[in-house]
Amino acid sequence: ALKDYADSLAGHGGAALGDWVRRIARVRELARQLIHAPTADDVYFLPNTTHGIGVVAEGFPWQAGDNVVLPADEYPANQYPWLNLASRGVEARRVPTRAGRVLVDDLRAAMDARTRVLAVSMVQFASGFRADLDALGELCRGRGVFFFVDAIQGLGVFPLDVQRTPIDALAADGHKWLLGPEGAGIGYVRREWVERLHPIGVGAFSVARPLEFSTIDFTLKPHAGRWEGGALNVPGITALGASIELLLDAGIPAVERRVLELTDHLCDRATAAGWDVYSSRAAGEASGIVSVTIPGADPDAVKRACRAAGVIVNARGGRVRVSPHAYNTVEELDRFVSTVSGGSRA
């Protein structure tokens, strides 16, 4: 997909713009299918997850004394935008996790009459804990709280239906489980909130008549497209669309089954090797991220040794993080265990 775009740009320049406008529309529809949004207009493209978090954090109609609730172990991108609201009198309530698990009851206990937003990752980046989005969504609905989901570590592996699960907004860059390039992701805002969030990043393409450049009519688009203020990352979105299409063709439920099969196998091998599996493997809580502690081993040293052997893992939260996707194999996971254990690296 990227090569097609590059060839078009090199051969035709801006003359092929119409082709890529149609391609963007196609990718928007694919993204709609991925999250089951009501319409393609409910999806907007963003450069990174942080941007989508800022749409809510900076645009929400806060009043001094309000608060936002979030797990304390969230990735920094889902913490700093909320902490940045302190100057506006908004408190960020960071709720401790329990062995990496985010408990609904703990989040509920942190809420009060001034709680306006709950911000939670679909899957925690370090522990791999997968949140019960349905339960959290119902909690927010019952209390009139805006529900924001950072979906980057789960979207593409686990089914997500924003019409069934009462999510008010989400954001996910495409370079994780969506298998796309960095700098191209998707955001969603529930239509009833579009007029209630103050728009940020407004530009020429935020308005209802974006191509009438000589007419200034500040009527914003009545949907999520108002957050696409300027030129889009066309090559990145083009490639992201190819990846989403691949995943949809495979079937997200099938991807989920395969990823959980692989991580179950990895956990069995890790336990047999005497390692501690930190990630929850309970039904509904397991994900594609497995965090392990290897007795006597420094996680950063393990990462370096594995990468030198051609095995790509990471170190997060003082543990080794392993994240196989559906295209990985049991043999590759066995190779990882053997590499760490000092066995064969072939």
RASULRA-V473324 format. One record per pair of residues at least 4 apart in sequence whose C-alpha atoms are under 8 Angstrom apart, sorted by sequence separation. I is the first residue (numbers start at 1). GAP is how many residues later the second one is. D is the distance in whole Angstrom. If there is no record, write none. Layout:
# RASULRA-V473324
i=[I;I]
gap=[GAP;GAP]
d=[D;D]
This chain:
# RASULRA-V473324
i=[1;2;3;4;5;6;7;8;9;12;13;16;17;18;19;20;21;22;23;24;25;26;27;28;29;30;31;32;33;38;39;47;48;49;50;51;52;53;54;55;56;62;70;74;75;76;77;78;79;80;81;82;85;86;97;98;102;103;104;105;106;107;111;124;132;133;134;135;136;137;138;139;140;141;151;154;155;161;162;163;174;175;176;180;189;190;192;193;202;203;205;206;221;222;224;228;233;234;235;236;237;238;239;240;241;242;243;244;245;246;247;248;250;251;252;253;254;255;256;257;258;259;260;261;262;263;264;265;266;267;268;269;270;271;281;282;294;297;298;299;300;301;302;303;304;305;306;307;315;316;324;328;329;330;331;332;333;334;335;336;337;338;339;8;9;32;37;46;54;55;74;85;86;97;98;102;123;124;140;141;155;160;162;174;175;189;205;221;232;247;250;270;271;280;281;294;297;306;307;315;316;328;338;339;32;37;46;85;86;97;123;124;140;174;175;204;205;220;270;271;280;281;293;306;307;314;315;338;339;9;32;85;123;140;174;175;270;279;306;313;314;338;8;32;83;122;123;174;175;209;247;313;314;31;70;83;122;173;174;175;204;303;313;335;32;82;121;137;173;174;175;207;209;267;279;303;313;335;29;32;95;120;122;136;173;174;207;208;279;303;335;28;31;95;173;174;207;208;278;279;303;28;172;173;207;208;277;278;279;68;171;172;206;207;208;277;278;300;28;95;171;172;206;277;278;300;28;171;276;277;299;93;155;170;171;264;275;276;303;149;169;170;275;276;302;147;148;151;152;169;170;206;207;275;276;299;147;148;149;150;151;152;157;168;169;206;274;275;299;300;147;148;149;150;151;152;156;157;168;169;205;206;274;299;68;70;72;118;146;147;148;149;150;152;155;156;168;206;270;58;66;67;68;69;70;71;72;73;153;154;155;167;205;206;267;53;57;64;65;66;67;68;69;70;71;72;73;100;130;152;153;202;205;206;263;311;53;57;63;64;65;66;67;68;69;70;71;72;141;152;168;202;203;204;205;263;294;311;62;63;64;65;67;69;71;101;201;202;203;204;205;260;263;293;294;50;54;63;73;100;102;118;122;195;199;200;201;202;203;260;263;292;293;49;50;53;57;62;100;101;104;116;117;118;119;120;121;122;123;125;137;138;194;199;201;202;259;260;291;292;100;102;116;117;118;119;120;121;122;123;124;137;194;259;291;292;115;116;117;118;119;120;121;122;123;137;194;291;306;309;71;104;108;117;119;121;122;123;134;290;291;104;121;122;133;134;191;289;290;191;289;290;306;289;306;189;288;289;305;71;188;288;309;70;288;69;302;69;78;69;78;78;69;74;67;68;74;66;67;68;69;70;71;65;66;67;68;69;70;71;75;184;66;67;68;69;70;74;75;183;68;73;74;184;185;183;184;62;182;181;185;180;184;181;180;181;180;179;263;178;262;180;179;262;273;178;179;259;265;269;174;178;259;262;259;262;266;270;258;262;266;269;273;178;256;255;262;78;156;156;159;158;159;157;158;156;157;53;158;159;157;158;156;157;49;157;49;56;53;52;53;52;52;50;34;49;49;35;36;37;48;49;34;35;36;37;38;48;34;35;36;37;47;35;36;46;157;154;48;154;47;48;52;61;47;48;49;60;61;46;47;48;60;61;46;47;59;60;45;46;59;45;46;58;59;45;46;56;59;44;45;55;58;43;44;43;44;55;43;55;42;43;42;42;177;42;129;37;127;128;129;127;128;132;127;131;132;130;131;31;130;129;130;129;130;128;129;128;128;129;128;127;128;126;127;128;123;125;127;126;55;100;99;100;101;44;100;42;43;44;41;42;43;46;41;42;44;45;41;44;47;45;126;127;126;45;126;24;27;31;34;27;30;24;27;31;20;24;27;30;34;23;26;30;6;5;2;5;1;2;2;1;2;1;1]
gap=[4;4;4;4;4;4;4;4;4;4;4;4;4;4;4;4;4;4;4;4;4;4;4;4;4;4;4;4;4;4;4;4;4;4;4;4;4;4;4;4;4;4;4;4;4;4;4;4;4;4;4;4;4;4;4;4;4;4;4;4;4;4;4;4;4;4;4;4;4;4;4;4;4;4;4;4;4;4;4;4;4;4;4;4;4;4;4;4;4;4;4;4;4;4;4;4;4;4;4;4;4;4;4;4;4;4;4;4;4;4;4;4;4;4;4;4;4;4;4;4;4;4;4;4;4;4;4;4;4;4;4;4;4;4;4;4;4;4;4;4;4;4;4;4;4;4;4;4;4;4;4;4;4;4;4;4;4;4;4;4;4;4;4;5;5;5;5;5;5;5;5;5;5;5;5;5;5;5;5;5;5;5;5;5;5;5;5;5;5;5;5;5;5;5;5;5;5;5;5;5;5;5;5;5;6;6;6;6;6;6;6;6;6;6;6;6;6;6;6;6;6;6;6;6;6;6;6;6;6;7;7;7;7;7;7;7;7;7;7;7;7;7;8;8;8;8;8;8;8;8;8;8;8;9;9;9;9;9;9;9;9;9;9;9;10;10;10;10;10;10;10;10;10;10;10;10;10;10;11;11;11;11;11;11;11;11;11;11;11;11;11;12;12;12;12;12;12;12;12;12;12;13;13;13;13;13;13;13;13;14;14;14;14;14;14;14;14;14;15;15;15;15;15;15;15;15;16;16;16;16;16;17;17;17;17;17;17;17;17;18;18;18;18;18;18;19;19;19;19;19;19;19;19;19;19;19;20;20;20;20;20;20;20;20;20;20;20;20;20;20;21;21;21;21;21;21;21;21;21;21;21;21;21;21;22;22;22;22;22;22;22;22;22;22;22;22;22;22;22;23;23;23;23;23;23;23;23;23;23;23;23;23;23;23;23;24;24;24;24;24;24;24;24;24;24;24;24;24;24;24;24;24;24;24;24;24;25;25;25;25;25;25;25;25;25;25;25;25;25;25;25;25;25;25;25;25;25;25;26;26;26;26;26;26;26;26;26;26;26;26;26;26;26;26;26;27;27;27;27;27;27;27;27;27;27;27;27;27;27;27;27;27;27;28;28;28;28;28;28;28;28;28;28;28;28;28;28;28;28;28;28;28;28;28;28;28;28;28;28;28;29;29;29;29;29;29;29;29;29;29;29;29;29;29;29;29;30;30;30;30;30;30;30;30;30;30;30;30;30;30;31;31;31;31;31;31;31;31;31;31;31;32;32;32;32;32;32;32;32;33;33;33;33;34;34;35;35;35;35;36;36;36;36;37;37;38;38;41;41;42;42;43;46;46;47;47;47;48;48;48;48;48;48;49;49;49;49;49;49;49;49;49;50;50;50;50;50;50;50;50;51;51;51;52;52;53;53;54;54;55;55;56;56;58;59;59;60;61;61;62;62;63;64;64;64;65;65;65;65;65;66;66;66;66;67;67;67;67;68;68;68;68;68;69;70;71;71;72;88;91;93;94;94;95;95;96;96;97;97;97;98;98;99;99;101;102;103;113;117;118;118;119;120;121;122;122;123;124;124;124;124;124;125;125;125;125;125;125;126;126;126;126;126;127;127;127;131;133;134;134;135;135;135;135;136;136;136;136;136;137;137;137;137;137;138;138;138;138;139;139;139;140;140;140;140;141;141;141;141;142;142;142;142;143;143;144;144;144;145;145;146;146;147;148;148;149;150;151;151;151;151;152;152;152;153;153;153;154;154;155;155;156;156;157;157;158;158;159;160;160;161;162;162;163;163;163;164;164;164;165;172;178;179;179;179;180;180;181;181;181;182;182;182;182;183;183;183;183;184;184;186;187;190;190;191;192;195;210;210;210;210;211;211;213;213;213;214;214;214;214;214;215;215;215;229;230;233;233;234;234;236;237;237;238;241]
d=[6;6;6;6;6;6;6;6;4;6;8;7;6;6;6;6;6;6;6;6;6;6;6;6;6;6;7;5;7;7;8;7;7;6;6;6;7;6;5;6;5;7;7;6;7;6;7;7;6;6;7;8;7;5;5;7;8;7;6;6;6;7;6;5;6;6;6;6;6;6;6;6;6;6;6;6;7;6;6;8;5;5;7;8;7;7;8;6;6;8;8;7;6;7;8;7;6;6;6;6;6;7;6;6;6;6;6;6;6;6;6;6;7;6;6;6;6;6;6;6;6;6;6;6;6;6;6;6;6;6;6;6;7;5;6;6;8;7;6;6;6;6;6;6;6;6;6;5;6;6;6;7;7;6;6;6;7;6;6;6;6;6;6;7;7;5;6;7;7;8;6;5;6;5;8;8;6;5;5;8;7;8;6;6;5;7;5;5;8;6;7;5;6;6;5;8;7;5;5;5;6;8;5;6;7;7;7;7;8;7;5;7;6;5;5;6;8;6;7;7;6;8;8;6;7;6;6;6;5;8;7;8;4;6;6;5;7;7;7;7;5;7;7;5;7;6;6;6;8;8;8;6;7;8;8;6;6;7;8;8;8;7;5;8;8;6;7;6;7;6;8;8;8;7;8;6;7;6;5;6;7;8;7;8;6;5;6;6;6;6;8;6;7;7;4;7;5;5;8;5;6;8;6;6;4;4;7;5;7;7;7;6;6;5;8;6;5;8;7;7;6;7;6;5;7;6;8;4;6;7;6;7;7;6;7;8;7;5;7;7;7;5;6;7;7;8;6;6;7;5;7;6;6;5;8;6;5;6;6;6;6;4;7;8;4;4;8;7;5;8;5;5;5;5;5;6;5;8;6;6;7;6;8;5;7;7;4;7;6;7;6;7;6;7;6;5;5;6;8;8;7;5;6;6;6;5;5;7;7;7;7;8;6;5;8;8;6;6;6;5;4;5;5;5;5;5;7;8;8;7;6;7;5;8;8;8;7;6;8;4;6;6;6;6;6;6;6;7;7;7;7;7;8;6;6;6;8;6;8;7;6;7;7;7;7;8;6;7;4;6;8;7;8;5;8;6;6;7;8;5;7;7;6;7;7;7;8;5;6;7;7;6;6;8;7;7;8;7;8;6;8;8;5;6;6;6;5;6;7;7;6;7;7;7;6;8;8;7;6;5;7;7;5;5;5;5;5;4;5;8;7;5;6;6;6;7;7;6;6;6;6;6;6;8;5;6;7;4;7;7;7;7;7;7;7;8;7;6;5;6;6;7;8;6;7;7;6;7;5;8;6;6;7;5;7;6;6;7;8;8;7;6;7;7;7;7;7;7;7;7;8;8;7;7;6;6;7;5;5;6;6;6;8;7;6;6;5;5;5;7;8;7;6;7;6;6;6;7;6;7;7;8;7;5;7;7;6;8;7;6;8;8;7;7;6;7;5;7;7;7;7;6;6;8;8;6;8;7;7;8;6;6;6;8;5;7;6;7;5;6;8;7;8;8;8;6;8;7;8;7;6;6;7;6;7;7;8;8;8;8;6;6;8;5;7;7;7;8;8;7;7;5;8;8;8;5;5;8;7;7;7;5;8;5;5;6;7;5;7;5;6;6;7;6;7;7;8;8;8;8;8;6;6;7;4;6;7;7;7;8;5;6;5;7;6;6;5;6;7;5;4;6;6;8;6;5;6;7;7;6;6;8;7;7;5;6;6;7;5;6;6;7;6;7;7;7;6;8;7;6;6;5;7;7;8;8;8;7;6;7;5;6;6;6;6;7;7;6;7;8;5;7;6;8;7;7;7;8;6;7;8;8;8;7;7;6;8;6;6;6;6;5;7;8;6;7;7;7;6;7;8;8;5;8;6;8;7;7;7;8;8;7;7;7;8;7;7;7;5;7;7;7;8;7;8;6;6;8;8;8;7;6;6;5;7]
